[in-house]
């Protein structure tokens, strides 16, 4: 599978979440071209404010691989991880993050964002994580558009 | 109960964690002088790199109170929350964080810290959370000393 295909899995998963009344975020965690976990934001379903797609993907990957060290794993996230999720990626020693939409896009659609970019977190926090932004950006932004049209959407 | 007593509960909980081979961090979440949740770091027990004391305390509080909005709740943490935990506090709309030891203390004892202070996260991220640092600092630093003497300690 290609990187494009991994991101498309994250996008499809986010779409599943939207259809369940969740917010439009998906994340796919990959190691050696194998999908380890693929999750959507589940804050409302779980009634858990920490249930961002990336956090759930990391937790599931730790369980699945039997380790807290996810070195060599790559995160494909439909939106730039918030500082909580970026920091979780750092703790998990994830090697690289690909993301589509930016934090400023999420803010535009009403999310209560912490406006600190991944680039900034990486530099200031001296994290070795590699970052590739704007990856399938248009397809990822499309998720916000679909979500904003749904009748049972809830922002937070 | 007083704020000192809430922090002492977090310290005692961290001590319970140390005795289970966990890292020396505890957090107590309080609303209107009632303890909502009190947890220790459980990364090794749960095999979950996101299982910091504050994250678990927030998740339990959401479940217990039946809401993702923890406005009015106060976090007592034995150590300055890492950026993951600080951001989770922001998302949960927690009103105030009291912490004892600082991120630099955790680093001194070998933790792979992201060196971004809560003050910085608050200012840069425009978070309304209030912060009170150095709260029972010596008692909280004592936890690191106890932990460093334990034979089954594991850093990450």
Interface residues (C-beta under 8 A of the other chain):
Chain A: X43 X44 X47 X48 X49 X50 X55 X58 X59 X62 X63 X66 X67 X68 X69 X70 X82 X83 X84 X85 X86 X87 X88 X90 X91 X92 X112 X114 X115 X116 X120 X121 X124 X125 X126 X127 X156
Chain B: X43 X44 X47 X48 X49 X50 X55 X58 X59 X62 X63 X66 X67 X68 X69 X70 X82 X83 X84 X85 X86 X87 X88 X90 X91 X92 X112 X114 X115 X116 X120 X121 X124 X125 X126 X127 X156
